[in-house]
Amino acid sequence: MTDAREIIEVKSLEEMALEKFGEQLKKWKAQYEPKPLSVIEVEGKMIVLKPMTPAVMSQYSMLMAGEGMAEATRYALNELTLGGDAEVIDDDDYFMAAMMQFATVVEIKKGRASKL
């Protein structure tokens, strides 16, 4: 039998973001719809990102090729962050985790190309 004190409430990232940012999150969502916002959370620290733009993606890609993943990700996070905890970007311990999570944000729609 499970003791009620042992039950841990698990919240979705969206629920956590809504608790942290409240009405501001709703305003950001309305501002950028129909595109979704992204949230990166590392040990309770959180940032909300606006949708990727072609200009940011282009610069991110150039930095990935020349400067590496850390510089490219730091650039993109600085450009896309609407609000949240600065430690996610500024503190290396949080940033390394955020860098890995950012790869899922960068995914774009799948397409196909072929020479005929």
Stockholm file with secondary structure:
# STOCKHOLM 1.0

chainA/1-116         MTDAREIIEVKSLEEMALEKFGEQLKKWKAQYEPKPLSVIEVEGKMIVLKPMTPAVMSQYSMLMAGEGMAEATRYALNELTLGGDAEVIDDDDYFMAAMMQFATVVEIKKGRASKL
#=GR chainA/1-116 SS CCCGGGCCCCCCHHHHHHHHHTHHHHHHHHHHTTSCCEEEEETTEEEEECCCCHHHHHHHHHHHHHTCHHHHHHHHHHHHEEEECTHHHHSHHHHHHHHHHHHHHHCCCCCCCCCC
#=GC SS_cons         CCCGGGCCCCCCHHHHHHHHHTHHHHHHHHHHTTSCCEEEEETTEEEEECCCCHHHHHHHHHHHHHTCHHHHHHHHHHHHEEEECTHHHHSHHHHHHHHHHHHHHHCCCCCCCCCC
//
